[in-house]
Amino acid sequence: MSLRKKSTLYTLINIVSFIIIMAFVAMIAGKGLFNYIGEGCRYLYNSLFNRQFDFKTLVVILILLASFSLFGYIMFRTLSKDRIHGEDLIAPFAAIIAPTLVLAAIYGKKIGVYADKSKVLLIFAIIFLCLYVLSTIILLVDVIKNIMREKGIVFVGLFRTKKRFSIFDNGKMKGGKRAREIVSRTIIYVILIIISIIWLAPFVYLVIQSFAVRYEAGLIIPEQWTLDNYKQLITNITYPFWRWYLNTFVIALIVSVLNTVLTLISAYAFSRLQFKTRKGYMKIILIIGMFPGFLGMIVTYYMLKQVGLANGIPGLFGLVLVYISGCVMNYYVAKGFFDTISKSLDEAAMIDGANKNTIFWRVIMPLSKPIVVYTILLAFTAPWGDYMLASVMAGGHTELFNVAVGLQQMLTKEAGTTYFPVFCAAGVVVSIPIMILFFCLQGYYVEGVTGGAVKG
Amino acid sequence: MSTIEYLALPAYKRFFYKILNFFVAIPKAIWRFISVTIVGFCLKIGKGIANYFVRLYEIFVSGDWKTKLSYLIMGFGHITRRSYIKGFMYLIYEVAFLYFMITTGIPCFIKIGTFGYVAQTSFVDPIKNVTVDVFMDDSLMILLNFVIAIVLIGIFIFLWSIQVKENNELENLNKIGKSIGDKETLNSLVGKNFHKVLLSFPTLGVVMFTIIPLILMIIVGFTNFSSTYQNPKELFDWVGVYNFQKLFGLTGDNGYQFAYVFGQILLWTLIWAFFATFTNYFLGMVVALMINKKGIKLKKLWRTILITTIAVPQFISLLFLSKFLSKDTGALNVVLKNLGLITENIGFLEDALIAKITIIVVNMWIGIPYTMLMCSGILMNIPQDLYESARIDGASPFKMYMKITLPYMMFVTGPYLISNFVGNINNFNVIYLLSGGNPQFTNVRGTPISINVYGAGQTDLLITWLYKIAMTNVSKDYGVASVIGIIVFVVVASISLIFYNRTNAVKNEGDFQ
C-alpha cells in the first residue's frame, strides 16, 4: 500500500470515527456523561482494589493503556508533518475520547439508571471499536516500521514505501540524544494541549451557554437550544443592552481617534524635540501616574456635573473627555518606538527645508505604521473593558452605562442566574468584533507589546 | 584593614567583616544623605529662587519705561514692540485672571478656613407666601475654586516672569535695530517651539482632569467630606489628621477594627501584586520557551489560542468566571462533583484563602498570554552564539536557562516588571469583577464587621476598597477614601523608586554581559 493510499484510508477512518464519536457525545452528554464516566471510574477502582477482578476490567484497562500510549504517538505523527490538515488533528482526540466512551458504555449498565440506553451505547461502542482497532493497526505498523528503520532494517514487501517518512525533524540525531528529544517534545506537546484546552474551554462554554434556555449548572450542553437570548439583547427593557453597546461603540470610536493623535504627538515631542523641561515633564508624569487615577475621578465627576457634562448624552462626552485627558501618560510605548527610528532621517529632511511639523507627518508617521495601529487598537479596546471610570460617570443612570457596567448589573447577587444566558449572548456579541479586529491586527499588536517592553 | 589582609581571612570571617562594615557604614550613609543630598537640594532651590528675583530686579532697574510698565500690565512691552499676538495673549490672560480672582478666587480664599458660612437657608417669600430654600455656600465648589485659583496663580507668576524676560530680550534686540514680529512668533511654532504646540492640549487635559482633581482630593483627605456632609445642603469642615488616625486605629471606639482591616488589605495587596506579577512573568516565559523551542510545530496555532484571551474583553471573561466558579450555582463545582472528585461544594470565591488562590490562578489565566507574547519577541532577540558557545562548553539546558536566558530577560524587561507590579497594585478589574472583594471580614464571634470598615472584604485591594468607600458604600466617606489613595501613592512611589534605581544601576553597568 502506498503512503498516499494509506494516509487516505487513515484519514477516512478517522473522520468516520470522529463523526460517530460526536454523535455519541451529543446523545449522552446532556444526560450526564460525567455520571457514566465517573461511575465507570469508580467501578474500575472498586474491582481493582477490592479484588473483584474480572475479565471485562482487564480488557478495559488494556484498552485504556493502549490508547493513552498511542495518544502520544499519534500526536507526534500528526504534528510532525509539514502540512497539517484539519482531519489529522481529529485523530489524537479520537484516541483519547474513545476509551472514555467505551468505559462509559460498558459500565453504564452497572449504574442501572441508564440501563435502557446502555444497549444502544454498547452497539455504538462496538462499531466504533472496530474502526478504532483498524486505524490502530495501521498506526502500529507505522510504529514498527519506524523502529525497524531506525535499527537499520529495511522492510521490503507489503508495506514498502518509496518516500522516507520521518516523524521527527532532526533525523540526523542519534541514539540517546534523539530519545531525550522525543521525550521532551512529547511532554511539551502534552502541556501545550492541556494549556490550549484550559484557555479555550471557558469561551466554548460561554458560546454554548448563550444558546441555553435557562442556566443549569449541571449541564455543560443545554437540553434545549434557543436564539431567544440574542433577541433579548434588543428587546429587554430592564437591561437595554443595545444602548450600552451603542454608547461603548461611539465612545470607543471617538476615543481611539483622539487618543491616538494625542498620544503619538506627545510621544513624538518627548522622543525627538529637545526642550529644557523635557526630562522634568516626564518625571512629573511618572509621579502623577503613581496616584490611583480613580482618586481624582470623584472630583472630576462633580466638576463635569457643574459644567453640565454629567447627565444624559453629554455625560458620554464627559466620559470621552476623561478618557482622552490622561493620554499623555501613555507616551511610553510610542516613545520607545520613535526612539528606534534613525535621527539622520530627521536631519536629512531638515536640510531639505522641512519644518518639524512636516517631519512628523511626512517622515515619522509613514514609518510608524505598527505603533499607530497598536495605539489605535489599544485605545479602541480600552473603553470596552473599563468599569471603574464608566461606573462613576454613569452615576447609576441605566442609559449611560457602558457594556462592562451594564453586564455587571446582570450578574449581581440579586439578579442571580436568571440572566446568565443573556449575559453569555451579550458576551459573544461584544467579543466577536474585537476578536476579529485583534486577529486581523495580531502582528502589529505583538510588535507593539514587544517593542514597548524592550526599548523602554 | 588592607585588601591583602582582607583576602587572607577565611571565608566566614570575610562574611562577618562584610556584615560589620555594612552596619558601620549606615550612620555615615545617613549623614551623607542629610548633609549632601537634602542640604544640597535646599541650597540649590534657594539659590534658584534668589537668582530669579535678582534677575527680575536687574531687568527692572536696567529696562526702559516700556519694560517697567510691563511689570504691571502684562504684554505691554510686546505690544509696543510690534509683537502683537504674544502681547495680547498675555494681556488677555491677565485680565481673565484678575476677573476670576476678584469674582471667585478671593472670596474662596476668605471662606476656605471654614468652607463657607451657611449652606442652606430658607425665607418666606413675601408675595407668594411660601417658604423658599436658598443654597448659599457649596463647600466642594469653594474648595474647587480655591485649587483652581492656586493653579492659576502659579501659571500667572510663571507667565509674568517669562514675559518680563522676553521684554528684556526684545529691548536688547531693539537697541541693535532688530525685532521679533508676529511672523517670527508663528514660524517658531513649527520649529523651535513645536513642542509647545504638541504638548499644549495633552497638558491642558492632564492639568484639568488629573492634577486639579488630585490636589483637591488630597486636601479632602483632611476634611470630613462624606454623605453626611453632602453638598450643597451641608458644609463640611477641616478635621486635621483625623482620617489618618482612623486608618491607624487611633480613634477609639472600634477603631482597632479599622486598623486591622487596613493592615490586612495592605498586606494582601502586596502579596497579590507580588504573585500576580511573578507567576505571570515566569510561567509566561516558560510557555514562550516551550512554543519557541526548536522543532515544535504549529507555533502560530498555540500563540493564537492564547491571544484569544487578550482579544475577548477582560470583563466578560472575569464576570463569566465569577459565575462559573461560584459555590452554589457554579458549573465547575457540579462538574467536579459529577466526576466524583469532591463531595461538598468548594467555595472558590467564598472561602477567604481559597478565594485568594483562585484570584491569582485566574489572573494567571488572563495574564500569561501577554507575557508570552512579550517574551517570545525578546527570546528571538537573544544572540544565538551565546547558546552555541554554552553548548560547546557542555552546559545543560537548565543551566543555559539560568545563566543566559533569565539574566537577559531580566535585563531587558526590568522596567516592564516594575510597571506591571505597580499596575497590579492598582488592578481593579480582576478583583472587583471576580470576587467583588468578598468574603467579608468577621470578628471573633463570626459576625461580619463590614459597617465599621466601609464594606471591606478579605480579597479587596486598596484600590477596590477605595472604590467601595467612594461609590457603593452608604456613608461615602471621601476623606478616608482619599487617605487610602494617598497610601496607595506612597506604596507605589516607594516601590518604584527603589526598583527603578536598581535597574538604572544595572543599566549603568553597561551592556548585557
Interface residues (C-beta under 8 A of the other chain):
Chain A: G32 F34 N35 I37 G38 C41 R42 L79 S80 I84 F168 D169 N170 E181 R185 I188 Y189 I191 L192 I195 S196 I198 W199 L200 P202 F203 Y205 L206 Y215 A217 G218 I220 L262 I265 S266 Y268 A269 L273 F275 R278 Y281 I285 I287 I288 M290 F291 P292 G293 F294 L295 G296 M297 I298 V299 T300 Y302 M303 Q306 L321 V322 I324 S325 G326 C327 V328 M329 N355 K356 N357 T358 T381 W384 G385 Y387 M388 S391 V392 V403 A404 L407 Q408 L411 G416 T417 F420 F423 C424 G427 V430 S431 I434 M435 L437 F438 F439 Q442 Y445 V446 E447 V449 T450 G451 G452 A453 V454 G456
Chain B: L140 M141 L144 V190 G191 F194 H195 V197 L198 L199 F201 P202 T203 G205 V206 M208 F209 T210 I211 I212 P213 L214 L216 M217 V220 V287 M290 I291 K293 G295 I296 K297 L298 W302 T304 I305 L306 I307 T308 T309 I310 A311 V312 P313 Q314 F315 I316 S317 L319 F320 L321 S322 K323 F324 T329 G330 A331 N333 V334 V335 N338 L339 G340 W365 P369 Y370 L373 M374 S376 G377 I378 N381 V412 T413 P415 Y416 V422 N426 F428 N429 Y432 L433 L462 I463 L466 Y467 A470 M471 Y478 A481 S482 G485 V488 F489 V492 A493 S496
